[in-house]
């Protein structure tokens, strides 16, 4: 059974790992968010960076559903995590 509300920071980090696992998806993240690779490395605990990662997923239903399946969470979990990182 999928947990109702995973830890927001842990979910965002898992989502980032999933995004970075595909070079075209990673390139889209960087292009659409304006985040640089250095920003990612230095900002892994930064709620603004993690929120941008979640916003990226929430902005594309296909990626959102694929990430939810890959991470075994409900798609709504990303929106809930985003609210908690604000």
VENVEN-V961110 format. One line per field, one symbol per residue. psi: psi as a letter, one per 40 degrees, with the letter a starting at -180 (. if undefined). A space follows every 50 residues. Layout:
psi: ???
//
This chain:
psi: hhidgihddddddddddddeehdddddddddddehidddddefdehdddd dddddddeehddddddddddefiidddddddddde.
//
